[in-house]
Structure formats: C-alpha cells, structure tokens
C-alpha cells in the first residue's frame, strides 16, 4: 500500500476564476489518501471569486502574502549566509525585488512545513510561489517541485535558482519542455515530466446526448476564458458579425472576467461589442462557477476560444469532455490537445475570417459535429483526466522520498 503523504500545495491568488483544475487535483490527491495543505500568496479580487467551492477553498488555505517584517528579517539574516547576495548578483535587480517581497512568506512557509511535518511542497507556478518554496527549502523546509504552465517569460526573474533547487518539475506540453531545455540548460532538476493539466471527466459528462443545431434555428456558441486581449474574444465577436451579415444566426455567450474584476479589459470588449452592434447576439456573462460552465456547455452547439497564445487550454478540455465540438487556435501548445479535423478544429490566431468560415462550415454539417462530439470526449478521457496529474505528483514525490 502506498504511504500517505503530507503535501504542501501552493497556488498564487487561490481560488481564482481559472483554478478549478487545482481544486480538482487537490480532491484527487485526497481521494488517494494523501493529506493536502493548501497555501497561496493572496486572495483573488472579490470580482473573481465565483466558484461554489470558493469559500471552502479559502477557509482551508493559508495565505502567505501579508507583510511580516519580523519573519522577513529572520529569513534575510539566514539567507545572507546561504547565498542570497550571489543569487542577486547573478539574477539581477528584478530578482532582488522579488526576493525582498518573498522573504517573509518563505519564513512562514518553512515554519508551517515544520509544524505540519510536510513531506514535500509543490508550487503550481514558476513565479513568486516557486521562489517562496525555494527559499523555504533552503531555510529548512522539505523538498519542493514546480509546474510550468506557460512560457517561461511569463514568470519573472530568478528561474535558474528556482529550477536548480527543485527536486523535480512537471511541464504541461512538449513544446514548453523543449523551450526550458534551451533556456535553462545546466540548471534543470534531474526529473522533468510532461504532464498536461486535466479535467474531471466523471463530473464533466453530459446528461443528454449532444444534438447538432436544427436547420433554421440559432447556433449556440459558448466561450470561456479570462477577459484579456490574448484570449481573442474580440476576434470571436468580429467573426460573429461576419456570420450574421452572411445570414447565419449565431448566439454567443462568453464566460470570464478581467483581472480587475470588471474594470479592466472588459470595458474594451464592451466597446467593441457595441461598435459591431452585437448586443442582441453576444453576451458577456462575467465570472461563473463550474456548475454554470457545465450547464452552458451542455446547451451549446459549439465551443470556441480564439486565443492568440494558449499553453494548452483547460477550457478546451472541459468542452471536449462535455462532448461539445471545439474550435481552438493553432497557437502555443493547443496542437498537443486538439488534432485538427480529428477531435476538434484549429484556426490561425487573430483570424476572424477563418474562424467565421469554420463555424459556418461546421454549423451546416451535423454529421461532422456529431463525430467531433464523440472524438473529443474520448480523447480527453484517455489522455487528460485530472487523476493523471495527481498520480504523477505522488509517483514523483515518492521517488524523491525514496532517494532521501
């Protein structure tokens, strides 16, 4: 029987609007019999707290981000003799700023790890969360690992330090592994595992079979993603305008909110929507919980996310798990999830014209939609179940403990 582990689990600004994956993975680890202690840098803005499990998640999360001069001073005095000046010299001024911000949280995490007798700490980020885990480890906390969810450039300075002290790492695509192999050669841990994010395919299953749109009836399109320019929602709006002008009745709903809780990029999307006269055809739903996302997917004919860059795409996985024919963009690592014309369709990013053509073609081909519904679901069940990520973490942690 596998030994029960005590795992520290760090996610920045938990629980954010896109964090359902982390919650599912925590639950999967606990179903396997392991003890999970959740840490985060800070709570998300109120406008982004949308899940029906958010209160429970926050109740059990230890937040490390509050300023504590005493803890920061203790960490600084210890790290000065353990290499901090040299790391700052090597990594540069931006790293010095991050290090200063993370000192108190690192000391707090190290103390929590000792009190809770943690076996290992996993950081689901390569930004400050992983630096906190790194410093805590150097201060005496147990081994740590990290997951890379996107391009290394998105996660700030100090990457060589974060990676060289980690006991292992997971990355979500082969593309990202190739990139870090070039950028961090000589600083990578011995074990790097490709393990995509996953979804709960048991929960994300239909209550009724998928049905293509009926002739003469509106085509219901659903999209889900943060309201950010790189998610391409503005391109979906432009494609919708073209389809309506061509006589195709499309109704689009977009779930998600901007990082400011509604006062950021949302205002630009609302202006674009108004400019295109789409108020009767496109609705911005804001941040909605997982149950509402599932309900929207079940009533949709197509899922579309027109991202300019997407490391892989949990939103695509959720749609495919629900048997919704899915259109994504050939950007980032999406091709490692969606095989064009086989289990979904790929269009070029920033191409509303191609997106409109693809939606129109599929809307008029019920047999293709039915085939994509079945193929997408089968592909995600086989390769992108949440439990696979939890199993990978446990296997790698046990390997580390065996060595230790």
C-alpha positions in Angstrom: 0.0 0.0 0.0 1.3 3.4 -0.9 2.3 5.5 2.1 0.1 8.5 2.8 1.9 11.8 2.1 1.6 15.2 3.7 1.8 17.6 0.7 2.1 21.4 0.8 0.4 22.8 -2.3 0.9 26.4 -3.4 -1.2 28.2 -5.9 -1.0 32.0 -6.4 -4.1 34.1 -5.7 -6.2 31.0 -4.9 -9.0 30.4 -5.7 -9.0 32.4 -9.0 -11.5 32.2 -11.8 -9.5 29.6 -13.7 -8.5 27.5 -10.7 -11.0 24.7 -11.0 -8.1 22.4 -12.2 -6.2 22.9 -9.0 -9.2 22.2 -6.8 -9.9 19.0 -8.7 -6.3 17.9 -8.4 -6.4 18.6 -4.6 -9.5 16.5 -4.3 -8.0 13.7 -6.4 -4.9 13.6 -4.1 -7.2 13.4 -1.1 -9.2 10.6 -2.6 -5.9 8.7 -3.0 -5.5 9.0 0.8 -3.0 11.9 0.9 -3.1 14.9 3.2 -3.0 18.2 1.3 -2.2 21.6 3.0 -3.0 24.5 0.7 -1.0 27.7 0.6 -1.4 30.8 -1.5 0.2 34.2 -1.9 -3.0 36.2 -1.5 -6.8 36.0 -2.1 -8.1 37.0 -5.5 -10.1 40.2 -6.0 -13.7 39.8 -5.0 -15.0 40.0 -8.5 -13.0 36.9 -9.4 -14.3 34.7 -6.6 -17.0 32.9 -8.5 -16.9 29.2 -7.6 -19.4 27.4 -5.4 -16.4 25.9 -3.7 -14.5 29.2 -3.2 -15.5 29.7 0.4 -14.4 26.2 1.4 -11.1 26.7 -0.5 -10.3 30.0 1.2 -11.2 28.5 4.6 -8.6 25.8 4.3 -5.9 28.0 2.6 -3.0 29.6 4.5 -2.2 32.9 2.9 1.5 33.8 2.9 1.4 37.3 1.3 0.8 39.6 4.3 3.8 41.7 5.3 5.6 40.5 8.4 8.9 42.4 9.0 10.0 40.0 11.7 9.7 36.9 9.6 11.3 38.8 6.7 14.2 39.8 8.9 14.7 36.3 10.1 14.7 34.9 6.6 17.0 37.6 5.3 19.6 37.1 8.1 19.7 33.4 7.4 19.7 33.6 3.6 22.5 36.2 3.5 24.8 33.5 4.8 23.4 30.8 2.5 24.0 32.6 -0.9 21.5 35.4 -1.3 24.0 38.1 -2.3 25.4 35.8 -5.0 21.9 35.0 -6.3 21.0 38.6 -6.5 24.2 39.4 -8.4 23.6 36.5 -10.8 19.8 37.1 -11.4 19.7 40.9 -11.4 17.7 43.8 -9.9 14.2 42.5 -10.7 15.1 39.3 -8.8 16.2 41.4 -5.8 12.8 43.0 -5.7 11.0 39.6 -5.9 13.3 38.2 -3.2 12.5 41.0 -0.8 8.8 40.5 -1.3 9.1 36.8 -0.7 11.3 36.7 2.4 8.5 36.8 5.0 6.3 34.3 3.2 9.3 31.9 2.8 9.9 32.0 6.6 6.2 31.5 7.3 6.1 28.5 4.9 9.2 27.0 6.4 7.6 27.2 9.9 4.3 25.7 8.6 6.2 22.9 6.9 7.9 22.0 10.2 4.7 22.2 12.3 2.7 20.2 9.8 5.5 17.7 9.1 5.1 18.1 5.4 6.9 15.5 3.2 7.1 17.8 0.2 5.9 21.1 -1.3 4.6 21.6 -4.8 4.3 25.0 -6.4 1.8 25.3 -9.2 3.6 28.3 -10.6 7.1 29.4 -11.7 6.6 32.9 -10.4 6.8 34.1 -6.8 5.1 31.0 -5.4 8.0 28.8 -6.6 10.5 31.3 -5.2 8.8 31.1 -1.8 9.0 27.3 -2.0 12.7 27.6 -3.0 13.7 29.9 -0.2 11.6 27.9 2.3 13.5 24.7 1.3 16.9 26.5 1.7 15.7 27.6 5.1 15.0 24.0 6.1 11.6 23.1 4.6 11.4 19.8 2.8 12.0 19.3 -0.9 9.8 21.1 -3.4 8.8 20.8 -7.1 7.1 23.2 -9.5 4.9 23.1 -12.6 5.4 25.2 -15.7 2.0 26.2 -17.1 3.2 28.6 -19.9 6.2 30.4 -21.5 9.0 30.9 -19.0 9.0 34.6 -19.9 5.6 35.0 -18.1 7.0 34.0 -14.7 9.6 36.6 -13.8 13.2 36.6 -12.8 15.2 34.0 -10.8 14.3 31.0 -12.9 17.7 29.4 -12.7 17.6 29.5 -8.9 14.0 28.1 -8.7 14.7 25.2 -11.0 18.2 24.2 -9.8 17.0 23.7 -6.2 13.8 21.8 -7.2 13.7 18.1 -6.8 11.6 17.6 -10.0 9.3 19.6 -12.3 6.3 19.0 -14.4 5.5 20.9 -17.6 2.2 20.8 -19.5 3.5 20.4 -23.0 6.4 19.0 -25.0 6.8 22.5 -26.6 7.4 24.0 -23.1 9.9 21.3 -22.2 11.9 22.0 -25.4 11.9 25.7 -24.5 13.2 25.3 -21.0 15.8 22.8 -22.2 17.3 25.6 -24.2 16.8 28.4 -21.8 17.8 26.7 -18.5 20.4 24.2 -19.7 22.6 23.3 -16.7 20.0 24.4 -14.1 17.3 21.9 -14.5 16.4 19.2 -12.0 17.1 15.6 -12.8 13.5 14.7 -13.4 11.2 16.7 -15.7 7.8 15.1 -16.5 5.4 16.1 -19.2 2.0 16.1 -17.5 -0.8 18.2 -19.0 -3.4 19.7 -16.8 -6.6 17.7 -16.7 -10.3 17.8 -16.0 -12.7 15.7 -14.0 -14.2 13.7 -16.9 -16.6 11.9 -14.5 -18.1 15.2 -13.5 -17.9 16.8 -16.9 -20.2 14.4 -18.7 -23.5 15.0 -20.4 -26.9 14.3 -19.0 -28.4 14.1 -22.5 -26.7 13.2 -25.9 -25.2 16.0 -28.0 -27.6 17.4 -30.6 -26.4 19.5 -33.6 -28.3 22.7 -34.4 -31.5 22.3 -36.3 -32.0 23.9 -39.7 -33.2 27.4 -39.3 -32.6 27.6 -35.6 -29.8 29.8 -33.9 -26.4 28.3 -33.5 -25.4 28.5 -29.8 -21.7 29.2 -29.3 -20.0 29.2 -25.9 -16.6 30.6 -24.9 -14.9 30.6 -21.6 -11.7 32.4 -20.7 -10.3 35.5 -18.9 -11.2 38.8 -20.5 -7.8 39.5 -21.8 -6.7 40.6 -25.2 -4.7 37.4 -25.7 -7.8 35.2 -25.3 -9.1 36.5 -28.6 -12.7 37.2 -27.6 -12.7 40.3 -29.8 -11.9 38.0 -32.8 -14.9 35.8 -31.9 -17.0 38.9 -31.8 -15.7 40.0 -35.3 -16.4 36.6 -36.7 -19.9 36.7 -35.3 -20.5 40.0 -37.1 -19.4 38.4 -40.3 -21.7 35.4 -39.8 -24.7 37.5 -39.1 -24.1 39.6 -42.2 -24.0 36.3 -44.2 -27.3 35.3 -42.8 -26.1 32.8 -40.2 -28.0 33.3 -36.9 -25.3 32.9 -34.2 -25.8 33.5 -30.4 -22.6 33.7 -28.4 -22.0 33.7 -24.7 -18.6 34.4 -23.2 -17.9 33.4 -19.6 -15.0 35.1 -17.7 -13.9 38.3 -16.2 -10.8 40.6 -16.5 -8.1 40.5 -13.8 -9.5 43.7 -12.2 -12.9 42.2 -11.5 -14.7 44.0 -14.4 -12.9 47.4 -14.6 -10.1 46.4 -17.0 -10.2 44.8 -20.5 -14.0 44.1 -20.1 -14.6 47.8 -20.9 -12.8 47.5 -24.2 -14.7 44.3 -25.1 -18.0 46.1 -24.3 -17.0 49.0 -26.6 -16.1 46.5 -29.4 -19.4 44.7 -28.9 -21.3 48.0 -29.2 -19.3 49.1 -32.2 -20.3 45.9 -34.0 -23.9 46.2 -33.0 -23.9 42.8 -31.4 -25.8 43.4 -28.2 -28.5 41.0 -29.2 -26.1 38.3 -30.3 -23.2 38.3 -27.8 -23.4 38.3 -24.0 -20.6 38.7 -21.5 -21.5 36.6 -18.6 -18.7 37.5 -16.2 -17.1 35.0 -13.9 -19.3 32.0 -13.4 -18.8 28.8 -11.3 -18.1 25.3 -12.6 -21.7 24.2 -12.4 -22.8 27.1 -14.6 -20.0 26.4 -17.1 -21.1 22.8 -17.3 -24.7 23.9 -17.9 -23.7 26.3 -20.6 -21.6 23.7 -22.3 -24.4 21.2 -22.3 -26.8 23.6 -24.1 -24.2 24.7 -26.7 -23.6 23.5 -30.2 -20.0 24.8 -30.4 -17.2 25.8 -28.1 -14.8 28.5 -29.4 -11.8 30.0 -27.8 -9.8 32.2 -30.2 -6.6 32.6 -28.1 -3.6 34.4 -29.6 -1.4 32.2 -27.4 -2.5 29.3 -25.2 -0.1 27.0 -23.4 -2.6 24.1 -23.7 -6.1 25.0 -22.6 -8.2 23.6 -19.8 -11.3 25.3 -21.2 -10.9 23.3 -24.4 -10.6 20.1 -22.3 -13.8 20.9 -20.4 -15.7 21.5 -23.6 -14.4 18.3 -25.2 -15.1 16.3 -22.1 -18.7 17.5 -22.3 -18.9 16.3 -25.9 -19.1 19.9 -27.4 -17.4 20.2 -30.8 -14.5 22.5 -30.2 -12.7 25.2 -32.3 -9.3 26.4 -31.0 -6.4 28.2 -32.4 -3.1 26.8 -33.7 -1.2 28.7 -31.1 1.1 27.7 -28.2 0.6 24.1 -27.2 -3.0 23.7 -28.3 -2.0 21.3 -31.1 -0.9 18.9 -28.4 -4.5 18.7 -27.3 -6.6 19.3 -30.5 -5.8 17.3 -33.6 -7.2 19.4 -36.5 -10.3 17.9 -38.1 -10.0 14.7 -35.9 -11.1 15.7 -32.4 -11.6 19.4 -33.0 -10.7 22.2 -35.4 -7.8 24.6 -35.3 -7.8 28.1 -37.0 -5.0 30.6 -37.1 -4.9 33.1 -34.2 -6.0 36.7 -35.0 -8.1 35.4 -38.0 -11.8 36.3 -37.6 -12.3 35.5 -41.3 -11.1 31.9 -41.0 -12.9 31.5 -37.7 -16.2 32.6 -39.3 -15.7 30.2 -42.2 -15.0 27.3 -39.9 -18.1 28.0 -37.7 -20.3 28.3 -40.8 -19.0 25.1 -42.3 -19.4 23.1 -39.1 -22.9 24.6 -38.5 -24.0 23.2 -41.8 -22.5 19.7 -41.3 -24.4 17.8 -38.5 -22.5 14.6 -39.1 -19.2 16.3 -38.6 -20.4 17.9 -35.4 -21.6 14.5 -34.1 -18.2 12.9 -34.9 -16.3 15.7 -33.2 -18.5 15.4 -30.1 -17.6 11.8 -29.7 -13.9 12.0 -30.7 -13.3 15.0 -28.4 -14.8 13.3 -25.4 -12.9 10.0 -26.0 -9.6 11.9 -26.4 -9.8 13.8 -23.1 -11.0 10.8 -21.1 -8.0 8.8 -22.4 -5.2 11.5 -22.0 -6.4 14.4 -19.9 -8.1 13.2 -16.7 -7.4 15.1 -13.5 -6.4 11.9 -11.7 -3.4 11.5 -14.1 -1.8 14.7 -12.7 -2.4 13.7 -9.1 -0.9 10.3 -9.8 2.2 11.8 -11.4 2.8 14.1 -8.4 2.5 11.2 -6.0 4.8 9.0 -8.1 7.5 11.7 -8.3 7.3 12.7 -4.7 7.7 9.1 -3.6 10.7 8.8 -5.8 12.2 11.8 -4.1 11.5 10.4 -0.7 13.0 7.1 -1.6 16.2 8.8 -2.6 16.2 10.9 0.6 
